[in-house]
Amino acid sequence: MADTLYLSLWYPNLRLAALPDKLTAVLGAFAAHGGESRVYAATVWPVSWSEAPVFQRVWGRMAAGPMRGGAHPAERGVPPHEPGGVRGNPGADPRQAVEEALELLHDDYAYEFQIGWNLWELETGNAGLRSASNAGPHSTSAADATSAQDDTSELSAQDDVERVNLDPQWVREARLMRVSGFGPLFDEGAYEQEGHIKVDFGSDAPFLEEDADLDAVGARHVEQNVRQLVELTAAIEKESGATARLLWSELGESLAQRLAARLGMGN
């Protein structure tokens, strides 16, 4: 069963004025560990998550195509604002993004940033391909009768191609990460449980793929995803100066234990 994975970070005696440097360090660590170097969007939430945002800006991305792992800000009721020049130079440097969002620096605000992170994921193929059996009737005129055998061979080849295209394939895709920094009074002191900074990795499926039969290739890709996760969390802790970190899930299950069991099944 897929779960949502988080990383919580705590800093000793953190003053609100130091939060921008911590957030910049966390966002900057992604580029060296499989992520993108520029921030996609920023949102500022007052008091609690149930309140309307007081600031939101979308800079866009360098890479084409959608990202997995979360809704676009506009899909969560946040009106997008794309300033001129986004298409020519999409994305924002982490420090620029943090400085702009944290101009509104308050004890009871949360600051959320979105950035891409590339992982191996299992694609199920193109569901839009129609089978040859639904391709419609063929003409039975005298002119076509002489090519009936060729048509049969062509349909057989088409079936083979479609079966290949529908087979699951491993692809490396960007998913949307959410990095949030909390003021000490936001959501009644949520930082005590969730960290001064929290990274939302989204679904833990790429680190387990529990619904797939792992062959040697699949096990290797899962191991690569896990290694990248370990390296990123270690770099974030070191570069931001965190004194405590916790990798946790909503269901409270141990990722390490589930991973050990999963890879054992796949070998």
N, C-alpha and C positions, 0 to 999 in steps of 0.2 A: 504493500500500500504506500503510495507516494506521500511524502510529507514536505512541509516547508522548512527550509534550512536558514538559520540566522547565525551571525557572528556578532557578539556583544563585546564592547571594549570599555574599560574604565581607566581613569587617570587620577592620580592622587591630588587632592586639593585643587581640582580644575576650576579656574576662574573663567567666567563667561568670555572675557576678552581673549582667552587663549584658544577658544573653540575653532575659530577660522583656520589657524595653523594646523590643528589636528585634522580637520576635515580635508584640507588641501593635501596633507600627507597621505591620508587614506585613499583619496581619489587618484593621486599620482602613482600609487603602487600598482594599479591595474595594468597600465601600459606595459610594464616589464614582466607581467605574468599572465599573458594571454588575453588581455583586455584592450580596450580602446584608450587613446591618449586624451580624448576630449570629451567633455561632459555634454550629454544630450539635452537635459532640462533641469530646472530647479523650481522648487515650490516651497513656500513658507506658510506654515500652519500656526495660527494663534490658539493658545489655551489648550486645545485638544484636537484629536483627529476628526471630531464631529463638526468642527467649525469650518466655515468657508475660508479658503486660502486668502491671504492678504497680498501675496505676490506669486506670480508664476511666469516663467519664461522658457520657451523652447528654442534652442539653438539649432537643433537638427543633428544629423550624423554625417560622417565622411562616407561610410559604407552604405550601399544601396540595400533596399529590401527591409521587411519588417523585422522586429526583434521579439524574441519570446520572453516569457517570464513576468509579464505584467501589462496592465492596460496603459495606453497613452494617457497623459494627464487629462486630455479633453474627455476621454471615456469615463473618467471618475468625476465629471462635473466641473473640471477646471478649464476655463476658456484659454485656448492656446494663444500665445502672442509670438509671432515670428517676425522679428525686425528685419529691415532691409539688409541684404548682404548675406543672409543665411545660406542661400544656394551656392554662392561663390566660395564661402569659407565656413561650412557648417561645423557645429560643435564649438564649445568654449574651452579654453584652457582652464584646468581645475582652479587655479588661483583666481582667475578672472570671474569664474562662476561663483566661487565662494564669496569673494569681495562684494559682488553685486547683490547676492541674496542676503548676506549678513549686514548690509547697510541698515536693515531693520533688526537691530540686535536687542532682544528682550529676554528676560528670564523665563517667560512663559511661552516661548515660541519653539517650534521644531523646524529644522531646515533639511529638506529632502532633495537629494541629487540623484540623477539617473545616468548610468554609464553602461556601455556595452562590454560584455565579457564572453569570449569565444570558448565553446565546449563541443566535444563530440556528442552528437545526439543521433538516435535511431529513427530514421524516417521510414514510414510504412509504404512509400511509393505514391504514384499518381492515381488517386482514386477516381479521377475524371476519365480515365481511359475506358472506353466501352469494349465489351467482349465481342468477338467475331460472331457469336451466336445471335447478337442483337443488331447486327449490321444491316439488316433488312433483306428482302428477297432479291435473288439474282435473276436476271432475264433468262428465259428458256427458249428464246427464239432460235431459229435455225442458224443464224449468223453467229450466235454465241455457243452453240452446241460443240463446235470444234475446239473451243478453248476451255471446256468444262474441267478437264484434268489439270490444266494450268491454274484455274481458279481455285481448285481444291488445294493444290500445293501452296498457293499464295495465302489462303486462309489459315492453313496449318502453320506457316511461317509467322503470320500475324499473331496467332495464338501464342506462339513461343515468345515473341517479342513482348507481348503484353504481360505474360507471366513473369518475364525477367524484370520488366519495369515496375511490377507490383511487389516484387520481393523487397523486404526491408533493407535499407542501405544506411551505412554510417556516414554522416556528413558533419562538417565542422561549421557551426552556426553561432551567431551572436545572440545572447539573451540579455534581457534588461535587468541590471542590478539597481537596487535602491540603497543609497547610503544616507542615513539620517543622523543629524546631530541634535541633541536635546538641551534646551535650557533647563535649569534646575527646577523650575516651577511648572514646566509643561506637563499636562495631563496628571496633575497631582504628584509630581516627582517620579515620573515613569523611568527616569534614568537609573534609579536605584536597582530596578529589576532588569531593564533592557540595555543598560550601558549608557555612557555619555554619547557614544556613537554606536549605531547598529547598522549592520550590512544585511540586507535581505537578498539571499541568493535565489529565491523562488523554489520551485520543486526540486527535491533531491534525486529525481529520476535519473539524471545523467551520471550520478555517482553509484547507481545500483542497477538500473534497468531490470527491475524485478519481474516484469512481465515478458521479458525476452529470454530465449534460450541462448546463453552466452557460449559462443565458440571461442577459438583462440584469438580471433580478430576482435570480437566484442569485448572479451576480458581485457585485452590490451588497451582498448580505448577507454574502458571504465577506469583502469589503473592510471591512465594518463590524466583523466579528469580529476581523479582523487589526488594525484601528485600535484597537479596545478592548484587545487584547492588548498592543500597543505602549504605549498610554497607561498601562495598569495596571503593566507592568514598570518603566516610567520613574518612576511615582509611588512604587512600592515601593522602588526604589533610593534615591530622594531622601528619602523620609520616614523610612526606617530607617537612613540614613547609610551605605549600603554603598559600599565603594570599588571593588568588582569584581562584575560580574554576568555570567552566561553562560546564554543560552537554548539548550538542547540537546535531542537526542532519543536514544532508546535505540539506533537504527540508525546514528546519527552522520551523518545526512543533513542538508543545510542547508535549513531551512524557507524562508528567503528565496529561494533558488534554485528550490525546488519551487513556491513561490507565484508567482514571476515566470512560470515556464513554464505554470502552471495558468491564470492570468488571461489570459495570451496566447492560450491555446487557447480560452478562453471568449469572447473579444472577436471 
